[in-house]
Amino acid sequence: MVAKRIFLIVLVAGLMIGGAVASYAMEQPLMIAALDHLRAAKAELATSSHDRGDHRVETIKIINRAIEQVKEGIEAGEKE
């Protein structure tokens, strides 16, 4: 009985979060796409074995900052 209640709580919470993400994607598709592209670029750079004179590491730092900026932009858009 307790396990069933926990399952239902997790299910409802997941649907609420999933709905919120879907809502953001519909309202801000370009921001969500930018975030996806930045994450993909970061993943590509992270798998590279060569640093090319610290440029790879510095680029990952810049991408991390860009990801944070996009997230902040999405949050700001939610408040409008």
C-alpha positions in Angstrom: 0.0 0.0 0.0 2.8 2.4 0.9 4.7 1.5 -2.2 1.6 2.2 -4.3 1.2 5.7 -2.8 4.9 6.5 -3.3 4.6 5.3 -6.9 1.6 7.6 -7.5 3.3 10.6 -5.9 6.4 10.1 -8.1 4.2 9.6 -11.2 2.2 12.8 -10.5 5.4 14.8 -9.8 7.0 13.5 -13.0 4.0 14.5 -15.0 4.0 18.0 -13.5 7.7 18.5 -14.2 7.3 17.0 -17.7 4.4 19.3 -18.4 6.4 22.3 -17.3 9.3 21.3 -19.6 7.0 20.8 -22.5 5.4 24.2 -21.7 8.8 25.9 -21.8 9.6 24.2 -25.1 6.4 25.3 -26.7 6.8 28.9 -25.4 10.5 29.2 -26.0 11.5 26.7 -28.7 14.6 28.7 -29.8 16.0 29.0 -26.3 15.4 25.3 -25.7 17.1 24.5 -29.0 20.0 26.7 -28.1 20.4 24.9 -24.8 20.3 21.6 -26.5 23.0 22.7 -29.0 25.2 24.1 -26.3 25.0 20.8 -24.4 25.8 18.8 -27.5 28.8 21.0 -28.2 30.0 20.5 -24.7 29.6 16.8 -24.9 31.6 16.7 -28.2 34.4 18.8 -26.7 34.5 16.6 -23.5 35.1 13.5 -25.6 38.1 15.0 -27.4 41.4 13.7 -26.3 43.4 16.8 -27.4 43.3 20.1 -25.6 44.9 22.2 -28.3 46.8 24.6 -26.1 44.1 24.9 -23.4 41.5 26.0 -26.0 39.3 23.0 -25.4 39.2 23.5 -21.7 38.5 27.3 -22.1 35.8 26.6 -24.6 34.0 24.3 -22.2 34.2 27.0 -19.6 32.6 29.5 -22.0 29.9 27.0 -23.0 29.1 26.4 -19.3 28.6 30.1 -18.9 26.5 30.3 -22.0 24.3 27.4 -20.7 23.7 29.3 -17.5 22.8 32.4 -19.4 20.3 30.6 -21.6 18.8 29.0 -18.5 18.4 32.4 -16.9 16.8 33.7 -20.1 14.3 30.8 -20.0 13.5 31.6 -16.4 13.1 35.3 -17.2 10.7 34.4 -20.0 8.6 32.3 -17.7 8.0 35.3 -15.5 6.8 37.5 -18.4 
